[in-house]
Amino acid sequence: MRRVLLVLWVAALTGCAGSAPERGAITLVFKYARILGPADPLPGLLREFEAAHPNVRVKGESLPWTSDEQHQFYVINLEGRSPGFDVMMLDLIWVPEFARAGWLLDLTPRLGPGELRPYFPSTVEAATYDGRVFALPWIMNVGLLYYRADLLRKYGLEPPETFEALVRQVRRIREGERDPALDGYLWQAKQYEGLVVNVLESFWANGTRLLAADDTVFPEPERAAEALAFLRGLIASGVSPAWTTAADEELSRRAFGDGHAIFLRNWPYAMDLFQARDSRVRGRVGIAPLPRLARGPRGAGSTGGAHLGVSRRSRHPDLAVGLVRFLTSERAQKALARGAALSPTREALYDDPELVRSRPDLPALRALMRAGRPRPVTPYYLLLSATVQPEFSAVLVGVKPPGRAIGDARLRLTHFFGALR
């Protein structure tokens, strides 16, 4: 009886209960990045979907390891019009690019009234191109500030609301601790996508953007240069260590987790590692919104994560859409949050009693997720990122003035976007 109820539940959720089954054995191929959490609930979820569709087999196939390799795999296969997979796990920044190229099935006609309402608005924005929805949000990330709660408490301090306050707190705590190995603020300034994310967050903290809605690049160049100058100043002054220009998420996360820093900018996954039984900072870490700069309205973390899309060349689009609906459902996302410590894209799960018992930070994380901002939603995002990365890096290593770097990047990108009009 329990199996029958499960089959009926999944069938109703995927919207396939009322349709006639396709004849013969059907294989859906799902391309996804390997789940790295404490457990991987995905195989079990795929078997549940199969239980609701006895003539369907879902074949999960792992993508290459790095994001760049995954993107290259998709581009090669999709440009070659390969029908080799049906459902794709996509970095959310790829959705507009793939939609414009005609590689994704337009989900808009298949969405019911209010179907997108349970998701964080920023995730829906990242799934939308030219007013149409081409993916459903699956896993969410947001940039946030980790802080040593024990050290702030010792010195009677609250989490800083501005970066200027963060600098003052670093200096006060380091003076008091007299520990030369204690760094102030760790973040990611290696020349890669993580650098762009950190710089975008500094732009927002200073009340500006990289790309306006009308494709104007650096609409307030002076404010962008100010934000870059501030980041360079963190390194030059020693508030952030010199090795910051080689730091990615894991290098900075490990240093903070070893107890060698007061503040860290990173993603939510790090909290589970900080709270592990063998962690040196277990029970001594808090989370807060990223600070703003003095001229900025408020700090905001960049959103990240993964969406699920359907290939336009899928031979079984109805079933593929059903699989996407199932995997992005509340039940499936709860399983991923519980087993793999992944952050859901559905807001209600951040108040789920069972999840909150195992992850007490979820309610606080919900507010940070809601305040998060997507990177520029454009089919040309990867070109945008590749253009600005060397310019931003040149500023942070001290070989180029901020104003010149912004001007050079602005000139190249303005010519590019101008040529598109």
The 8 nearest C-alpha neighbors of each residue, nearest first, counted from 0:
[[1, 3, 2, 4, 5, 6, 7, 8],
 [0, 2, 4, 3, 5, 6, 7, 8],
 [3, 1, 5, 0, 4, 6, 50, 7],
 [2, 4, 0, 6, 5, 1, 7, 8],
 [3, 5, 7, 1, 2, 6, 8, 0],
 [6, 4, 2, 8, 3, 7, 9, 1],
 [7, 5, 51, 3, 9, 4, 8, 50],
 [6, 8, 4, 10, 5, 9, 11, 3],
 [9, 7, 5, 11, 6, 10, 4, 12],
 [10, 8, 12, 6, 11, 7, 51, 13],
 [9, 11, 16, 7, 13, 12, 15, 8],
 [10, 12, 14, 8, 16, 9, 13, 7],
 [13, 11, 9, 10, 14, 8, 325, 324],
 [14, 12, 321, 10, 15, 11, 324, 325],
 [13, 15, 11, 12, 16, 10, 321, 17],
 [16, 14, 18, 10, 13, 17, 11, 321],
 [17, 15, 10, 11, 18, 14, 7, 13],
 [16, 18, 15, 19, 14, 11, 10, 20],
 [19, 17, 15, 16, 20, 14, 21, 317],
 [18, 20, 21, 17, 15, 16, 22, 52],
 [21, 19, 22, 18, 54, 52, 15, 16],
 [20, 22, 19, 23, 54, 25, 24, 315],
 [23, 21, 20, 24, 54, 25, 19, 55],
 [24, 22, 25, 21, 54, 55, 20, 26],
 [23, 25, 54, 55, 26, 22, 56, 21],
 [24, 26, 55, 56, 54, 23, 27, 21],
 [27, 25, 56, 57, 55, 28, 58, 24],
 [26, 28, 57, 85, 58, 56, 29, 25],
 [27, 29, 84, 58, 85, 57, 59, 26],
 [28, 30, 86, 59, 87, 60, 58, 85],
 [31, 29, 60, 87, 61, 59, 62, 88],
 [32, 30, 88, 61, 62, 29, 33, 60],
 [31, 33, 62, 61, 34, 88, 30, 64],
 [32, 34, 61, 35, 31, 62, 64, 39],
 [35, 33, 39, 36, 32, 339, 38, 41],
 [34, 36, 33, 37, 339, 39, 38, 32],
 [35, 37, 339, 38, 340, 34, 39, 338],
 [38, 36, 339, 338, 35, 39, 340, 34],
 [39, 37, 338, 339, 36, 40, 35, 34],
 [38, 40, 41, 339, 34, 338, 36, 37],
 [41, 39, 43, 42, 335, 338, 38, 334],
 [40, 42, 44, 43, 39, 45, 335, 34],
 [43, 41, 45, 44, 40, 46, 39, 59],
 [42, 44, 46, 41, 45, 40, 47, 39],
 [45, 43, 41, 47, 46, 42, 40, 48],
 [44, 46, 48, 42, 47, 43, 41, 49],
 [45, 47, 49, 43, 44, 48, 50, 42],
 [48, 46, 50, 44, 45, 49, 43, 51],
 [47, 49, 45, 51, 50, 46, 44, 52],
 [48, 50, 52, 46, 51, 47, 55, 53],
 [51, 49, 47, 48, 52, 53, 6, 46],
 [50, 52, 6, 48, 49, 10, 9, 53],
 [51, 53, 49, 55, 50, 54, 48, 10],
 [54, 52, 55, 50, 49, 51, 56, 24],
 [53, 55, 24, 52, 25, 23, 56, 49],
 [56, 54, 25, 52, 53, 26, 49, 24],
 [55, 57, 26, 49, 25, 27, 58, 54],
 [58, 56, 27, 26, 28, 59, 45, 55],
 [57, 59, 28, 27, 29, 56, 60, 26],
 [60, 58, 29, 28, 30, 57, 61, 31],
 [59, 61, 30, 29, 58, 31, 62, 28],
 [62, 60, 31, 32, 30, 33, 59, 63],
 [61, 63, 32, 31, 69, 30, 64, 60],
 [64, 62, 69, 68, 65, 61, 32, 72],
 [63, 65, 62, 68, 66, 69, 32, 33],
 [66, 64, 68, 67, 63, 69, 62, 70],
 [65, 67, 69, 68, 70, 64, 90, 63],
 [66, 68, 70, 69, 65, 71, 64, 72],
 [69, 67, 71, 65, 70, 66, 63, 72],
 [70, 68, 66, 72, 63, 71, 67, 62],
 [69, 71, 67, 73, 72, 68, 74, 66],
 [70, 72, 68, 74, 69, 73, 75, 67],
 [73, 71, 69, 75, 70, 74, 68, 76],
 [72, 74, 70, 76, 71, 75, 77, 69],
 [73, 75, 71, 77, 76, 72, 78, 70],
 [76, 74, 72, 78, 73, 77, 71, 79],
 [77, 75, 79, 73, 81, 74, 78, 72],
 [76, 78, 80, 79, 74, 75, 73, 81],
 [79, 77, 80, 75, 76, 74, 81, 73],
 [78, 80, 76, 77, 81, 75, 74, 82],
 [81, 79, 77, 78, 76, 82, 312, 102],
 [80, 82, 76, 83, 79, 77, 312, 78],
 [83, 81, 312, 84, 313, 80, 85, 314],
 [82, 84, 81, 85, 28, 76, 313, 312],
 [85, 83, 28, 82, 86, 29, 30, 313],
 [84, 86, 313, 310, 28, 309, 27, 29],
 [87, 85, 309, 29, 308, 84, 310, 319],
 [88, 86, 30, 308, 307, 89, 29, 309],
 [87, 89, 307, 31, 306, 30, 305, 308],
 [90, 88, 306, 305, 91, 87, 307, 93],
 [89, 91, 305, 92, 93, 304, 306, 88],
 [90, 92, 305, 93, 94, 306, 89, 125],
 [91, 93, 90, 94, 376, 380, 125, 95],
 [94, 92, 96, 91, 90, 95, 97, 89],
 [93, 95, 97, 96, 91, 92, 98, 126],
 [96, 94, 378, 98, 128, 97, 377, 93],
 [378, 97, 95, 93, 99, 98, 94, 100],
 [96, 98, 100, 94, 102, 99, 95, 93],
 [99, 97, 95, 101, 103, 100, 96, 102],
 [98, 100, 96, 101, 97, 95, 378, 102],
 [99, 101, 97, 98, 102, 96, 103, 95],
 [102, 100, 98, 99, 103, 97, 311, 104],
 [101, 103, 97, 311, 100, 98, 310, 77],
 [104, 102, 310, 311, 98, 309, 101, 97],
 [103, 105, 311, 309, 310, 106, 133, 102],
 [106, 104, 133, 107, 132, 103, 131, 108],
 [105, 107, 109, 133, 132, 108, 104, 110],
 [106, 108, 132, 109, 110, 105, 131, 133],
 [109, 107, 110, 106, 105, 111, 132, 131],
 [110, 108, 106, 107, 111, 105, 320, 317],
 [111, 109, 107, 108, 114, 106, 112, 115],
 [110, 112, 114, 113, 109, 108, 115, 107],
 [113, 111, 114, 110, 115, 116, 109, 108],
 [112, 114, 116, 115, 111, 117, 110, 118],
 [113, 115, 111, 112, 116, 110, 117, 118],
 [116, 114, 113, 117, 118, 123, 110, 112],
 [115, 117, 113, 118, 114, 119, 120, 345],
 [118, 116, 345, 115, 346, 119, 114, 347],
 [119, 117, 345, 344, 116, 115, 346, 120],
 [118, 120, 122, 121, 344, 346, 369, 345],
 [121, 119, 123, 122, 118, 124, 369, 116],
 [120, 122, 124, 123, 119, 373, 372, 125],
 [123, 121, 125, 124, 120, 119, 136, 126],
 [124, 122, 126, 120, 125, 121, 127, 119],
 [125, 123, 121, 127, 122, 126, 120, 373],
 [124, 126, 122, 123, 127, 91, 376, 121],
 [127, 125, 123, 134, 124, 132, 133, 94],
 [128, 126, 132, 124, 131, 125, 130, 133],
 [129, 127, 95, 131, 130, 132, 126, 98],
 [130, 128, 131, 127, 95, 132, 99, 98],
 [129, 131, 128, 127, 132, 107, 124, 133],
 [132, 130, 128, 127, 129, 107, 133, 105],
 [133, 131, 127, 107, 106, 126, 134, 105],
 [132, 134, 105, 106, 126, 127, 104, 103],
 [135, 133, 308, 126, 307, 306, 132, 136],
 [134, 136, 307, 306, 137, 126, 308, 327],
 [137, 135, 306, 122, 344, 138, 307, 134],
 [136, 138, 306, 327, 305, 344, 135, 307],
 [139, 137, 305, 304, 343, 344, 342, 136],
 [140, 138, 304, 344, 342, 343, 303, 305],
 [141, 139, 303, 304, 302, 266, 267, 342],
 [140, 142, 302, 301, 300, 266, 368, 303],
 [141, 143, 300, 266, 301, 265, 302, 264],
 [144, 142, 289, 288, 264, 300, 265, 266],
 [143, 145, 264, 289, 287, 286, 288, 263],
 [146, 144, 286, 263, 262, 285, 264, 287],
 [147, 145, 262, 285, 284, 148, 261, 286],
 [146, 148, 284, 261, 149, 150, 283, 285],
 [147, 149, 284, 151, 283, 285, 150, 146],
 [148, 150, 152, 283, 147, 151, 153, 284],
 [149, 151, 153, 152, 147, 148, 154, 172],
 [152, 150, 156, 148, 154, 153, 149, 155],
 [151, 153, 155, 149, 150, 154, 156, 148],
 [154, 152, 150, 151, 155, 149, 156, 148],
 [155, 153, 151, 152, 156, 150, 172, 171],
 [154, 156, 152, 153, 151, 157, 150, 149],
 [155, 157, 151, 154, 152, 158, 168, 153],
 [156, 158, 159, 151, 155, 152, 160, 148],
 [159, 157, 160, 156, 287, 146, 151, 165],
 [160, 158, 165, 164, 161, 157, 290, 162],
 [159, 161, 290, 291, 158, 164, 162, 289],
 [162, 160, 290, 291, 164, 163, 292, 159],
 [161, 163, 165, 164, 290, 292, 291, 166],
 [162, 164, 166, 161, 165, 167, 292, 293],
 [165, 163, 167, 161, 162, 166, 159, 168],
 [166, 164, 162, 168, 159, 163, 167, 169],
 [165, 167, 169, 163, 164, 168, 162, 170],
 [168, 166, 164, 170, 165, 169, 171, 163],
 [167, 169, 171, 165, 170, 166, 172, 164],
 [170, 168, 166, 183, 172, 167, 171, 173],
 [169, 171, 167, 173, 168, 172, 174, 166],
 [170, 172, 168, 174, 169, 173, 167, 175],
 [173, 171, 175, 169, 174, 170, 176, 168],
 [172, 174, 176, 170, 175, 171, 177, 169],
 [175, 173, 171, 172, 177, 176, 170, 178],
 [174, 176, 172, 173, 177, 171, 178, 154],
 [175, 177, 173, 178, 174, 172, 181, 171],
 [178, 176, 174, 175, 173, 179, 172, 181],
 [177, 179, 176, 180, 181, 173, 174, 175],
 [178, 180, 181, 177, 182, 173, 176, 259],
 [181, 179, 178, 259, 182, 260, 177, 258],
 [182, 180, 259, 260, 178, 179, 183, 173],
 [183, 181, 260, 259, 180, 184, 261, 240],
 [182, 184, 238, 261, 169, 260, 239, 262],
 [185, 183, 262, 239, 263, 238, 261, 182],
 [184, 186, 263, 239, 251, 262, 264, 183],
 [187, 185, 264, 263, 251, 188, 243, 184],
 [186, 188, 247, 246, 194, 189, 193, 248],
 [189, 187, 244, 194, 243, 246, 245, 190],
 [188, 190, 245, 244, 246, 191, 187, 194],
 [191, 189, 392, 194, 388, 188, 389, 192],
 [190, 192, 193, 194, 189, 388, 195, 188],
 [193, 191, 195, 194, 196, 384, 190, 388],
 [192, 194, 196, 195, 191, 187, 197, 247],
 [193, 195, 188, 197, 192, 196, 191, 187],
 [194, 196, 198, 192, 193, 197, 199, 388],
 [195, 197, 193, 199, 194, 198, 200, 301],
 [198, 196, 200, 194, 199, 195, 193, 201],
 [197, 199, 201, 195, 200, 196, 194, 202],
 [200, 198, 202, 196, 201, 197, 195, 203],
 [199, 201, 203, 197, 198, 202, 300, 204],
 [200, 202, 204, 198, 199, 203, 226, 205],
 [203, 201, 199, 205, 207, 204, 200, 208],
 [202, 204, 206, 200, 205, 207, 201, 208],
 [203, 205, 291, 298, 201, 295, 292, 202],
 [204, 206, 295, 202, 203, 292, 294, 207],
 [207, 205, 295, 203, 204, 296, 202, 294],
 [206, 208, 202, 203, 205, 219, 222, 223],
 [209, 207, 210, 202, 203, 217, 211, 218],
 [208, 210, 217, 216, 211, 199, 207, 218],
 [211, 209, 216, 208, 215, 214, 217, 375],
 [210, 212, 215, 214, 213, 216, 218, 208],
 [211, 213, 214, 210, 215, 375, 376, 216],
 [212, 214, 211, 215, 210, 216, 416, 218],
 [215, 213, 211, 212, 210, 216, 416, 413],
 [216, 214, 211, 213, 210, 218, 217, 413],
 [215, 217, 210, 218, 209, 409, 214, 413],
 [216, 218, 209, 220, 219, 210, 208, 409],
 [219, 217, 216, 215, 220, 211, 208, 210],
 [220, 218, 217, 221, 222, 207, 223, 208],
 [221, 219, 223, 217, 222, 218, 224, 405],
 [222, 220, 224, 223, 219, 225, 402, 405],
 [223, 221, 225, 224, 220, 219, 226, 207],
 [222, 224, 220, 226, 225, 221, 202, 227],
 [223, 225, 401, 227, 221, 402, 222, 226],
 [226, 224, 222, 228, 223, 227, 229, 221],
 [225, 227, 229, 223, 228, 224, 201, 202],
 [228, 226, 224, 230, 229, 225, 401, 231],
 [227, 229, 225, 231, 226, 230, 401, 224],
 [228, 230, 232, 226, 227, 231, 225, 233],
 [231, 229, 227, 233, 232, 228, 226, 234],
 [232, 230, 395, 228, 229, 234, 233, 235],
 [231, 233, 235, 229, 230, 234, 236, 228],
 [234, 232, 238, 230, 239, 231, 236, 235],
 [235, 233, 239, 237, 232, 231, 236, 241],
 [234, 236, 232, 237, 233, 231, 241, 238],
 [237, 235, 234, 233, 238, 232, 239, 231],
 [236, 238, 239, 234, 240, 235, 233, 241],
 [239, 237, 183, 233, 236, 184, 234, 240],
 [238, 240, 234, 184, 237, 233, 183, 185],
 [241, 239, 242, 237, 243, 234, 238, 182],
 [240, 242, 243, 234, 239, 244, 237, 235],
 [243, 241, 244, 240, 245, 246, 239, 234],
 [242, 244, 246, 245, 241, 240, 188, 187],
 [243, 245, 188, 189, 242, 246, 396, 241],
 [246, 244, 189, 243, 242, 188, 247, 187],
 [247, 245, 243, 187, 189, 250, 244, 188],
 [246, 248, 187, 250, 249, 189, 251, 245],
 [249, 247, 251, 250, 252, 187, 265, 246],
 [248, 250, 252, 251, 247, 253, 246, 254],
 [251, 249, 253, 252, 247, 246, 248, 254],
 [250, 252, 254, 249, 253, 248, 185, 246],
 [253, 251, 249, 255, 250, 254, 248, 256],
 [252, 254, 256, 250, 255, 251, 249, 257],
 [255, 253, 257, 251, 256, 252, 259, 250],
 [254, 256, 260, 258, 252, 259, 257, 253],
 [257, 255, 253, 258, 254, 252, 280, 273],
 [256, 258, 254, 255, 259, 279, 253, 280],
 [257, 259, 255, 256, 260, 280, 279, 254],
 [258, 260, 181, 255, 254, 257, 182, 180],
 [261, 259, 182, 255, 181, 183, 262, 258],
 [260, 262, 183, 147, 146, 184, 182, 169],
 [263, 261, 146, 184, 145, 260, 183, 185],
 [264, 262, 185, 145, 184, 144, 186, 265],
 [263, 265, 144, 186, 143, 145, 185, 142],
 [264, 266, 142, 143, 263, 248, 144, 267],
 [265, 267, 142, 268, 141, 143, 269, 140],
 [268, 266, 269, 270, 140, 265, 141, 143],
 [269, 267, 270, 266, 271, 341, 340, 272],
 [268, 270, 272, 267, 271, 266, 273, 252],
 [271, 269, 273, 272, 268, 267, 274, 284],
 [270, 272, 274, 269, 273, 268, 275, 340],
 [273, 271, 275, 269, 270, 274, 278, 268],
 [272, 274, 270, 271, 281, 278, 275, 280],
 [275, 273, 281, 271, 272, 270, 278, 282],
 [276, 274, 272, 278, 277, 273, 271, 281],
 [277, 275, 278, 274, 281, 273, 279, 272],
 [276, 278, 275, 279, 281, 274, 273, 280],
 [279, 277, 281, 275, 280, 273, 276, 274],
 [278, 280, 281, 257, 258, 256, 277, 273],
 [281, 279, 283, 278, 273, 256, 258, 282],
 [280, 282, 274, 278, 283, 273, 279, 275],
 [281, 283, 284, 280, 274, 273, 285, 148],
 [284, 282, 280, 148, 149, 281, 147, 285],
 [285, 283, 147, 148, 146, 282, 280, 145],
 [286, 284, 146, 148, 145, 147, 287, 283],
 [285, 287, 145, 144, 146, 143, 284, 288],
 [286, 288, 144, 143, 289, 145, 158, 285],
 [289, 287, 143, 144, 290, 367, 298, 299],
 [288, 290, 298, 144, 143, 299, 300, 287],
 [291, 289, 161, 298, 160, 162, 288, 159],
 [290, 292, 298, 204, 161, 297, 295, 162],
 [291, 293, 295, 204, 205, 161, 162, 294],
 [292, 294, 295, 161, 291, 163, 205, 162],
 [295, 293, 292, 205, 296, 206, 291, 204],
 [294, 296, 205, 206, 204, 292, 293, 291],
 [295, 297, 206, 294, 204, 291, 298, 205],
 [298, 296, 291, 295, 204, 299, 290, 203],
 [297, 299, 291, 204, 290, 289, 203, 288],
 [300, 298, 371, 289, 370, 200, 372, 297],
 [299, 301, 142, 371, 141, 143, 200, 289],
 [302, 300, 372, 142, 141, 371, 373, 200],
 [303, 301, 141, 373, 140, 371, 372, 300],
 [304, 302, 140, 139, 141, 301, 91, 305],
 [303, 305, 139, 140, 138, 91, 90, 302],
 [304, 306, 90, 138, 91, 89, 137, 88],
 [307, 305, 136, 137, 89, 135, 91, 88],
 [306, 308, 88, 134, 135, 87, 89, 323],
 [307, 309, 134, 87, 86, 133, 103, 306],
 [310, 308, 86, 104, 103, 85, 87, 311],
 [309, 311, 103, 312, 85, 313, 104, 102],
 [310, 312, 104, 103, 102, 313, 309, 101],
 [313, 311, 310, 82, 314, 80, 85, 81],
 [312, 314, 85, 310, 315, 316, 311, 82],
 [315, 313, 316, 312, 82, 85, 311, 319],
 [314, 316, 313, 318, 317, 319, 85, 27],
 [315, 317, 319, 318, 313, 320, 314, 309],
 [318, 316, 320, 319, 315, 321, 15, 322],
 [317, 319, 321, 320, 316, 315, 322, 15],
 [320, 318, 316, 322, 321, 317, 315, 85],
 [321, 319, 323, 317, 322, 318, 316, 324],
 [322, 320, 13, 318, 324, 319, 323, 325],
 [321, 323, 325, 319, 320, 324, 326, 318],
 [322, 324, 320, 326, 325, 321, 327, 307],
 [325, 323, 321, 327, 322, 326, 13, 328],
 [324, 326, 322, 328, 323, 327, 13, 321],
 [327, 325, 323, 331, 328, 324, 322, 332],
 [326, 328, 137, 324, 325, 332, 323, 331],
 [329, 327, 325, 331, 330, 326, 324, 332],
 [328, 330, 332, 331, 333, 327, 345, 348],
 [329, 331, 333, 328, 332, 334, 327, 325],
 [332, 330, 334, 328, 326, 333, 329, 327],
 [333, 331, 335, 329, 334, 330, 343, 327],
 [332, 334, 336, 330, 331, 335, 329, 337],
 [333, 335, 331, 337, 332, 336, 338, 40],
 [336, 334, 332, 339, 338, 333, 337, 341],
 [337, 335, 340, 341, 333, 334, 339, 338],
 [338, 336, 334, 335, 340, 339, 333, 354],
 [337, 339, 38, 335, 336, 334, 340, 40],
 [338, 340, 36, 38, 335, 37, 341, 336],
 [341, 339, 336, 337, 338, 36, 342, 335],
 [342, 340, 336, 339, 335, 343, 138, 268],
 [341, 343, 139, 336, 138, 340, 140, 344],
 [344, 342, 138, 345, 139, 332, 341, 336],
 [343, 345, 139, 118, 138, 137, 136, 119],
 [346, 344, 118, 117, 343, 347, 348, 119],
 [347, 345, 348, 349, 118, 119, 117, 344],
 [348, 346, 349, 345, 350, 351, 117, 329],
 [349, 347, 351, 350, 346, 345, 333, 343],
 [348, 350, 361, 347, 362, 351, 346, 365],
 [351, 349, 348, 347, 362, 352, 355, 361],
 [350, 352, 348, 354, 353, 349, 355, 347],
 [353, 351, 355, 354, 350, 356, 349, 348],
 [354, 352, 356, 355, 351, 357, 337, 358],
 [353, 355, 357, 356, 351, 352, 358, 337],
 [354, 356, 358, 359, 352, 357, 353, 351],
 [357, 355, 353, 354, 358, 359, 352, 351],
 [356, 358, 354, 355, 359, 353, 337, 352],
 [359, 357, 355, 360, 356, 354, 361, 271],
 [360, 358, 355, 361, 356, 357, 362, 354],
 [359, 361, 358, 363, 362, 364, 355, 286],
 [360, 362, 364, 349, 363, 359, 358, 355],
 [363, 361, 365, 364, 349, 360, 350, 366],
 [364, 362, 365, 361, 360, 366, 367, 286],
 [363, 365, 361, 367, 362, 366, 360, 368],
 [364, 366, 368, 362, 363, 367, 349, 361],
 [367, 365, 369, 368, 364, 363, 370, 362],
 [368, 366, 364, 370, 365, 369, 371, 288],
 [367, 369, 365, 371, 366, 370, 141, 364],
 [368, 370, 366, 367, 371, 365, 119, 120],
 [369, 371, 367, 368, 299, 366, 372, 300],
 [372, 370, 300, 368, 299, 369, 302, 301],
 [371, 373, 301, 302, 121, 300, 299, 374],
 [374, 372, 302, 301, 121, 375, 125, 371],
 [373, 375, 376, 301, 372, 302, 92, 196],
 [376, 374, 377, 373, 210, 380, 209, 92],
 [377, 375, 374, 125, 95, 92, 378, 380],
 [376, 378, 379, 380, 95, 375, 96, 128],
 [96, 379, 377, 95, 380, 99, 376, 93],
 [380, 378, 377, 382, 381, 383, 96, 95],
 [379, 381, 383, 377, 382, 378, 384, 375],
 [382, 380, 384, 383, 379, 385, 378, 92],
 [383, 381, 385, 384, 380, 379, 386, 387],
 [384, 382, 380, 386, 381, 385, 379, 387],
 [383, 385, 381, 387, 386, 382, 388, 380],
 [384, 386, 382, 388, 383, 387, 381, 389],
 [387, 385, 383, 384, 388, 382, 408, 389],
 [386, 388, 390, 384, 385, 389, 408, 391],
 [387, 389, 391, 390, 385, 386, 384, 190],
 [390, 388, 392, 391, 387, 393, 190, 386],
 [391, 389, 387, 404, 393, 392, 388, 394],
 [390, 392, 388, 394, 393, 389, 387, 395],
 [391, 393, 389, 395, 394, 390, 190, 388],
 [394, 392, 390, 398, 399, 396, 391, 395],
 [395, 393, 399, 397, 391, 392, 396, 401],
 [394, 396, 231, 392, 397, 393, 391, 244],
 [397, 395, 393, 394, 398, 392, 244, 231],
 [396, 398, 394, 395, 399, 393, 231, 400],
 [397, 399, 393, 396, 394, 400, 395, 392],
 [400, 398, 394, 393, 397, 401, 404, 403],
 [399, 401, 403, 402, 394, 404, 398, 397],
 [402, 400, 224, 404, 403, 394, 228, 227],
 [403, 401, 224, 405, 404, 400, 406, 221],
 [402, 404, 406, 405, 400, 401, 407, 399],
 [405, 403, 401, 390, 407, 406, 402, 408],
 [404, 406, 402, 408, 403, 407, 409, 401],
 [407, 405, 403, 409, 404, 408, 402, 410],
 [406, 408, 404, 410, 409, 405, 403, 411],
 [409, 407, 405, 411, 410, 406, 387, 412],
 [408, 410, 406, 412, 407, 411, 413, 405],
 [409, 411, 413, 407, 408, 412, 406, 414],
 [412, 410, 414, 408, 413, 409, 415, 407],
 [411, 413, 415, 409, 414, 410, 408, 416],
 [412, 414, 410, 416, 415, 411, 409, 417],
 [413, 415, 417, 411, 412, 416, 418, 410],
 [416, 414, 412, 418, 413, 417, 411, 419],
 [415, 417, 419, 413, 418, 414, 412, 214],
 [418, 416, 414, 419, 415, 420, 413, 412],
 [417, 419, 415, 416, 420, 414, 413, 412],
 [420, 418, 416, 417, 415, 414, 413, 214],
 [419, 417, 418, 416, 415, 214, 414, 213]]
